[in-house]
Amino acid sequence: MRWPWSRALIAIGVAAFAWRLSFLLRLMRSILFGDLYSDAAIFWTWSGRIMRGELPHPAPFFFGPIYAYGLAVARQLAGRRIESILVVQCLLGAITCVLLTDTVRRVTSRRAALVVGMLLALNPMLVFFDAQVLMESLLLALQALLIWIIAASSGGRLSAPRSLMAGILIGLMAEGRSLFLVLLIPLLALIARANAGRRGRLLAAAAAVLGTALVTVFSLAHNIRAGAGWLPYTYSFGYNLYVGNHAGASGTFATITGTSDITVDSTRIGADWGSADGRDYIFSTTGRRLGPRESSSHWAALATHYVRAEPASALRGLGMRLLMLWNHHEYPQIENADEFRTVCGPLGLPILGGFGGLAILALIGLGDAWNSGATARWLIANLGLLTIGTAVFFVTDRYRCHLIPATAALSAWGIERVWTSLRERIVPRGAIAGALAALLVVFAPLPYVHGARYEWSLNADLGARWLKRDPGRASSYFANAIALERSEKVRWRDNDEGRLERATVYSGYAEALRRSGEVDAAANYLAAAAGLAPESARIQAEWAAMSKRMQGAGGMTERAWAAAQRNQFAAAESLFALAVATDPHQPDAWAALVRLRIQRADVAGADSALSMAGQAGLGGASLVAHRALVAAARGDRESARMLLAQVPPGAASDPLLSSVIQATRQLLQRPPSPASR
């Protein structure tokens, strides 16, 4: 007896959600959880400002806005913690699997649908993106819903209400990435082919266009208000076009702004996107202060010039990107799925459950799908346009994942072809040709991050993450990365991106060494970083600050930290005292004096130093924690406990503050002295 189909769908959904939740729990116990970088930091900060009532952004959109606004709604309803949002996305990912599973059942068979459903439930990249604060989870769910609406129509015939809904979904996806607007073309072609009667076709087509236009009005009106003119979505077109179309382009994302910082400053989203769209770099190198649309035109003109000057090279690049999109390798941009797999365990079913397995099945059954009707041809057109549209720019895992929904639906015909061939023991020539072509494309030996280069990037990233919590552990990872580099196992391309990557590791290692008291070594690595990345404002500022400290009072401060690291506390206290006497505007040095004086039971001296630390700028959790320490040393237990309660829980992730809190608690555990009873 077969289960009712509704129960089978529930089972697929539960399995998909359970697996995603299990990965999320593993992720939450790792060093990879909680740190938001680049686009993820942008969206999180942006959504927070929306929640505070800052609905309109002051600048035209460079990033698609739909995820920021959706994230604000989710944070308001489900909770403001990152883990709460990721649980919601895991549920959304499970719904995506259910929608695509039911789509396959409607266009082929229940058998193929169950296979596709389980492959999607365990698809590594779908699981990965459901656990990221990025727009992919939301966009994939919208894609799945669009495909389901088309498949649920009768033979591809769309009524005006269904066409309106399909148009709205395309508009919503375009608010994330404007490339999705191309999906309106196969939708209108499907309506023209499948709908009966001229009036019915016109009504459905008008409804589809109206649906997309209704959503587009939001971003268009915003961009007009922000001074960008009739810009329907975002002004990132030119920037993204040049990333993929310039001399030396690798096919995936690469920096096009020299060695200037590629990390986006999320605090600037209240003003403009100048640090993300290349305008700051254009100004620093040309002196031209461009507006948002002008910057997009600037990058587009450079890309156009390259294509015209080097047509053969540009065409080879396009062909390479087409292969990359259908290859089994993933090309990371924000986060690397391989790193998450290394640190947290399996993401899903390897090979067969990844894009490569779905791609092989889809290509095997492509001929059967084409001959099966209007809906399947719409899926093929959908997939083809997304492939070509993406290849015009560049390839990353974040872009390629949007080929998964249509590929998964088309893989059903491949599953049926394989099943029929096994049952009848006859393999048609077309299926053999499709399988060979699929294997050649999917397993073509393309360049990707692996071997020593992957080990370098893994150590570099883990070093950066540990730097916030444990400088000693961060140092070991940075040292591993630098050892790999110097062993010449890693082949570096002599370009700005490679130099900036190495400089970022050197500066991170320098910070870890400085915080560990190895000042001279830190200065050497930071000098090397500054030499590699002359356009990095962050690294140059760090090097200038360290040079100044080494020459003046800060030199004594650095030596004081080094003495403290060697447990030479008397020398450290003396050096800190000299440093603040020369330059009193050093809150961290005053705070160090507080701790050293408490250590030798000089409570009055510690209290005096704490007062000076506050005047020098010590504040927030650090000031509260040090006040608690002094109160506990003075014997004022009630005040110490009240102050400890005011320290935010997250402060414990800072090793220095954690040690202050621990020292305070140890003082509170001692029996009270007779004088304090």
N, C-alpha and C positions, 0 to 999 in steps of 0.2 A: 504494500500500500504506500503510495507516494504522499509526501506531505503536501498540504495546500500551498500554493505558491506564496501566499502572504507569510506563512511560517518560514519558508525558505529565505525570503527576503529579510525577515527579522533575524534569522540565524546569521546571514551574511553581515548584517549591520552590527549585531552583537560581537561577532568575531573581529570585525574591523575596529570597532571601538575598544574592545578589550586589548587588542594588540597595541594600538596606539597609546592607550593608557599605560600599558606595561613599559613601553619605551619611555614615555614621559616620566614615569617614576624613576627609571634608571637614570635619565638625564638630570633630574632634580637632585640626585645624590652625587653628581659629578661637578668638576670645576667648570664645565662648559655652561652650566645653567646660570641665568640671571644677568649676564653681561650682554648689553645690547650695543651693537656696533652699526655704524653707517646708516643705511636705510631703516633698520629696526629701531635705532635710537631716534631717528627723525620721526617715525610714525608714532612712537610711544609719547614723545614730548608734544607732538602736534595734537594727538588725541587728548592729552591732558589739558591743553589750552582750550580745546573745543568744549571739554567738560566744564571749564571755568567760565564759559559763556563767550569765548572769543571765536564765534562762528565764522565770520569772514576773515580770510587771510589777507594781510596787507599787500602781498605781491602776487603777480600772476602765477599760475600753477606750473612748477617744473616737475614735481612728482604727481602722479595720478591721485586725486583726493579721496577716492571711494573708501580705501582701507582705513584712513585716518578717522573718517566720520563713522564708519562701521565699528572701528575699535573703540571709539568714544561711547557708542551705544552699548557695546558689550561690557565695557568696564563699568558703566553705570548700572547695568542690570545684573551682571554675574560676579562682580567684585573687581577691585582695582589692582589685585596682585597679578603678576605675570602668569603664575601657574593656573589661576582661574581662567584667564583668557585662553591658555593653551588647552585646557580641558574642553572649553567650548569649541575650539578648532578641531579637536579630536572627534567630537560629536559631529561637527560639520563634515569632516572627512569621511566618517562612517556613512552619513547620508549620501555623500557623493558616490560612494561605492554601491549603495542600494539603488540609486537612480540609474547608474550605468548598467548594473546587473539587470534591472527590469527593462531597460532599453534593449539589451541584447536578446532577452526573451521575446520581446515584441517583434524584432526584425529577423531572428533566426529560430533558435530552439531553447527549451529549458535546460537541456544538457550543456550547451555552449555557455548559457548564461551563468550557470553555477560555477563552471571553470573560470570564466572571466571574473566573476564576483570574488572568488577566493584569491585569484592573482592580484586583483586590485586591493583587497583587504591587506595583503602582504607586500604590496608594491613599495620598495624602499624609499623612493623619492616622494611618494604621496605621504608616507608616514613622517618622513623628514620635514616636509614643509608644514604639516599640521602641527609640528612642534617648534615652529619659528614665528617670531613676531614680524611676519612679512605678509604681503597681500595674496600670495599664491593660494593658500587654503580657501580664501573667499572666492577668488576668481575661478578656481577649479570647480567649486560647488555651483557657481552660476553657469559655467560651461556645461556641467552635467545636467542641470535643469533645462537648459536650452535644448540639448540633444534629446532628453526625455520627452519634452513637449512635441518635438518634431516626430519622434518615433511613435508617440501615442496618438498621432493624428491618423486618419484613415487614408492609407496609401500615400502619405505625404500631403494630402489636401488639407490646407489650413483655413479655418474660418477666420473672420475678421478679429474676434476676440483673441484667438490663439496667435494670430499674426502680431497683434498689438503687444501681447505678452513677450513674444520672441523678440520684437523690436526693442522693448524696454530692457530685456536681459542683455542684448547686444550693446545698448547704450550704457548700462551699468558696467559691463566689462570694459568698455572703451574709457570709462572714467578711471579705470585702473591702468590700462595700457591702450592707447589710442589705436594700436594695430588691430584690435578686435573689431574695429569698424568695418574692416574688409568682409566680415562674415555677413554683412547685409547683402552683399552681391549674390552668394549662393542661395540665401533665403529668398530673395526676389526671383531668382531663376527657378527655384522650386515652386513658388507660387504660380509663376507663369506657366510652368509645365504641368503641374498636378491639379490645379484648381479648374473647375468647370465653369464655362461662361465668361464672357468678357467683363461683365459687371462684377462677378464674384472675384475675378483676378484683380481688378482695379481696387475694389474695396479692401481686399486682404493686403495688397501691396501698399496702399495708402496707410493702412493701420500699422504695418511694420515700420514704415518710414516715420510715421507720427510717434510711435513708441520710442524709437531711438532719439528723435528730435526733442521729445519731452524731457528726457534725461540730460541731453546735451545742453539744454537751456541753462542748467545750473552752472556748469563750468564756463560756458560762453559768457553769461551775464557777469560772473565773477571776474573773468579776465578783462572784459570791457571796463568794469568798474575800477580794476587795478591798473588800467592804463595800457593794456597790451593790444587793444583793438579787437577785431573779429577773430579771436583765437579760440577755436571750439574746445580744445582739451588742454594740452600742455605744450610748452615750448622746448621740449627736450629732443625734438626730431633731429636738428642739426648736430647737436653734441653726440647723440648715439650713432648717427650716420658716419661721423668722422672717426669714432672709435673703431668701427669695422672697416673703414675705407681710407687708409693712409699707408704710406710706405712703411713696411715692417710690421703691419697689423698681424696679430697672431690668430685671428679668427674668433677669439673670445675677448672678454673685457680686458682692456689695458688702459693705463693712464695716458692721457694726451696733454697733460699740463706740466710737462717736464718733471722736475723732482719736487714740485710743490706738494703740499700735503693732500692726500686723497681721502683722508678721514673727514667726514662731514661734521661740522660743528652744529649739533642739534639745537644749541641755545640761540642760533641765529635765525631760526625759522620764524621768529616773530618779526624779523625785518625783511630779509630777502633770501634768495638761494645763491647768492654770489659765490660762496665757497664751494658749491656743488656743481654749478653750471659752467664753470670755467671763466666767469667774468673777472674774478679777482686776478686770475693768471693772465688774462688778456691785458688787463690794465698794467700789471707789473712788468710785462714784456714789451708792450707797445705804447703804453701811456693813453690808450683809448678807453674812455669810460662808456661802455655800451649798456643799453637797456636789455631786458630779457629777450625780446624778439630779435633785436639786432645781434645778440650773441649767437642765437640759433642760426641766423642767416650767415654769420661769420664762419661757424663750423661747417655749415652745409656748403658754403662756397669753397672751402678748403677741400672737402671731400669730392666735390664736383671737379675741381681742378685736377685732383689726383686721378680720378677715373678717366678724364679726357687725356691727361698726359701719359698715363700708364694703363691703357685699356686691357692689354694682355694680363698684366699683373692683377688688375682689379677683377677680371673674369676668373682667373685662377683662385683668387680669394673667395669669390662667390661660390665657386664649385667646392672649395674646401669646407666652407660653412654649411653647405647643403649636406655634405657627407657627415660633418660633425653632428648635425641635427638628428641623423638617423643611425649614428654609431652607438655602441653600448657604453662608451665612456661618458662620464659626467664632467662638466667644466664649471667649477665653483666660482661664485662671485662674492657673496657676503660671508657665508659659512661653507665649510667643506664637509659634505656628507661622509666621506671616508674617515675624517677625523672623529666625527660623532660615533661612527661604527667602531673605530679603534678604542675610544674611551668608554663608550656606554654599551657596547655589545651590538648584536645584529639589529638592523633596521627593518629587515623583512626577508623575503625569499630571494636569494641571489640568482642572477642570470635569468632564469625563466620568469621570475616575478618582476624583473626590472623592465625598463623600456625596451631593451634589446629583444627579450623574449616576445613581448607584445608586437614589436615591429616585424619580427620574422613571421609570426602567425598572420598578421595583417597583410603582408606582401604575398604570402602563399595563397591567401584567399581573395586577393584583389580582383581577379577576373570574375570570380563567382559573384562577388559583391556588386561589381559594375552591372552585371546582367540581372540582378535581383530586383531592381526597381528604383523609383525616384528618391526614396529616403537614403538608400545606400549611396547613390550618386551624390546626394547632398553631403553626406559624411566625407566622401572622397574629396569633393570640392572644398569643403571646410578645412580638411587636413592639408590639402595642397596649397591653399592660399596662406594659411598660417605658416607653413614651411617656407614658402618663398618670401613672405613678408618678414619673417624673422631673419632669414639668411641675408637680406639686404643690409641688416645692421650687424649684429654679432651674436655669438652663441654662448649662453650660460645655462646652468641647470635651471635657473629661475624662468628662463624663456622656453626651454625645451619641454619642461613639464606640461606645458599647455597643449602639447601634441598628444598627451596620454589619453584624454577622454575619447577623442575620435578614433585613435589607434586601437584602444581597447574594444570599442564597439565593432570596428572592422575586423579585429582579430577573431571574432566569432565565426566568420566565414572560413578562416584558416583552420580553426578547430574542427569545424564540420568537414572540411576537405580531408584533414588528417584522419578523422574518425572513419569517414567513408572509405578511404584508401586502405586502412587497416582491416576493416570489416570485409571489403571485397577483394583485398589483396591485389588491387590494381592502382597504380599511381599514374595519373594522366601526365602527359609531357608538359602541359602548362604548369602543373603544380611543381614538377621537378625544376623547371626553369625559374619559377617564382622562388622556390626554396634556395636554389643556388645564388640567385641575385640577392636575396635577402641576406644570406650568410656573408656574401662578399661585402655588402654595404655595412652591415651591422658589426662585422669583425674586421673591417679594414684597419690596417696598422697606422692609426693617426696619433700624433703627439698629444700627450696629456701629462698631468702631474703624477709622477710615480717614482718608485725607487728612492734614491738619495735625495732627489728634489722634494718628494713628499715628506721624507723624514725631516728635512730641513724646515719645511713649512709647519709641520706638526710641532717640532720643538720651539720654533719661533712663536707660534700662536699660544702654546701652553705657557711659555715664559711670560708673554704679555698678560695672560689671565692670572697667573700666580703672583705677578708683580704687585697687585693690589692687596694681596693677603700675606704672602710670605716671600720676602726678597731673596732669602737664601735658596728656596726651592726654585724661584724664577731664575736665579743665576745659573743653576745647573742646567736648565733647559736652554737658556741663551748660549751657554758655553758649548753644549752639544751642537747647536746650530752652527756656531762659528767654527767648531772643529770640523764639521762636515764641509763647510765652505773652503776651509784652508787645506783640506785633504784633496781638493780638486775633484771630488766625486760628483759635485753639483756643477752642471754646465750652465753658466750664466750668459744670457744674451747681453751684449754690450749696449744697453739702452737705458733710458731714464727710469723705467719701471723697475728693472733689476737693481739699479743703484739705490733707488728709494727703498726697496724692500730690505736690502742689506743695511742701509743707514738706519732704518727703523729698528732692526734687531740690535745694532750697535748702541743706539741711544737707550733702548730698553735695558740692555746689559749694563750700561753706564749707570742708569738709575738704580738698578739692583745692587751694583757694587757700592755706589755712594751710600745707600741706606744700610749697607752692611759694614761701612766704615773703611772700605778700600778706596780711598779718595784718589790717589795717584792713578790707579788702574782705570777708575771711572773717567777721569779727565782724558786719558789716552783714547778710550773708546768713543767718548763723545766728540773729541776732536776728529777722529776718523769719520764719524757719522756726519759731522758738519762738512767735511771735505767731499763726501759722496753726494750729499743733498744740499747744494748751495741755495736752492729755491724753497726749501722747507722752512717756513716761518717758525714752526714749533721747535725744530732741532736747532736752528740758528739762535733762537732766543735762549734755549737751554744752555747752549755753549757759551753765549755771551754772559749769562748769569753765573755759570761756573767759573769762567775766567775772572770775573769781577770778584767772586768770593775768594778765589785762590790768591788774589793779589792784595786783598784788604782784610777787614775784620772777619769776613767769611772764611778766610784761610784758617784762622784760629778755630772757627766753628767746625770746619771740616775735620781739623785735627782733633778737636774735642770729641766729635762723634767716633772717630777712629779709636781714640783712647778708651771710650766707653765700651766699644765693641770688644776691645782686648781686656775688659774687666779692670782697667786701670782707673778706678773711679775717682781717686783723689786728683790725679792729673786731669781727668776729664772735667771735674768741677772747676778746677783752677782755670782751664782753658775756656770753658763756657763763660765764667765770670769776666775774663779779659775780653772775650768777644763782645758781650753785651755792654761792657763798659765803653768799648770803642764804637759800637753801633747798637743802640738800645732797641732798634726796630726789628727785632728777631724773636717773634713770639715762640717759635719752636725751641730756640736756645734757652729762653727763660723757662719754658715748661720742663726742659731737661734738667735745669738747675733745681726746680721744685722736686723732681723725683730723686735726684742725687742727695739733696739735703734731707729729704724724708728718710732716705736710706741710712744716713748717719745720725738720724734722730734730731736734726736741727729744724724743729717745727716752726720756730719764729722766722728763721731764714727762708724756709719754704713758703711761708705765708707772704713774706715780703716779695719773693720772686714771683709768686702767683699774681700778686697785685700788679707788678710790672708787666707780666705776660699779658694780662687783660688789656692794659694800656697800649701794649705793642700790637695788639690785634688778635690775640688768641680768643676764640669764641666757639660757639656751637657745642657739640658733644664733647669736644676736647676740654673746653673750659669747665664744663659741668663735672666731667670725670675727675679732673685735677682738684676741683674744689672738694669733691667727695673724699679724695685721698687725703687732703690736708685736714679735713674735718675728722676723719677716722684717726689720723695720727695725733690730733689734738685731744682725742677722747670724746668728741661730740658725736656719739654713735647715732643719735636720732637724726641729726642733720645729714650725716654721711649716708644713711639709708634713704632718706628722702631725695638726696641728690642723685644717688645711684638709680633710683626709680625713674628719674627724669632723663637718663641716658637712653637714646633710641636703641632698640634691639639690634639694628643693623650695624651699630658702632663696633660690635664685637668682632666684625670681620676685619677691622683694622688691627694688625698685630700689636701696634704701640698702644692703642686705646684698650685693647684686650688685656695687655699687661698691667695697665693702670687700674682697670676694674678688678683684676685678680688680686693685685697688691692691696687694694682697698678692702676687699672681702677677707683677705688674710688678717689684716689689722682688726677688722670687726670680730673675727673669731677668737682673738686673744682675750684672756681674762682681763677685765677692767682694772686699771691701777688703783690703789687706795685713794689717790688724789682725785680721781674722776668719779668715785662712787658717791 
